[in-house]
Amino acid sequence: MPDEKILSCNYELINYFTIMGLSLYLILIVAVPLISFHQRCL
């Protein structure tokens, strides 16, 4: 029983970090062109 609980906790952590990583990746994809465009305008 404890093993299953540990596995589910690890699975939740992995999901959390995956979502965090994907959102950071998307923010970078959106932010980098915006920042470069902004710098070109200045």
Residue pairs with C-beta under 8 A, 6 or more apart in sequence:
none
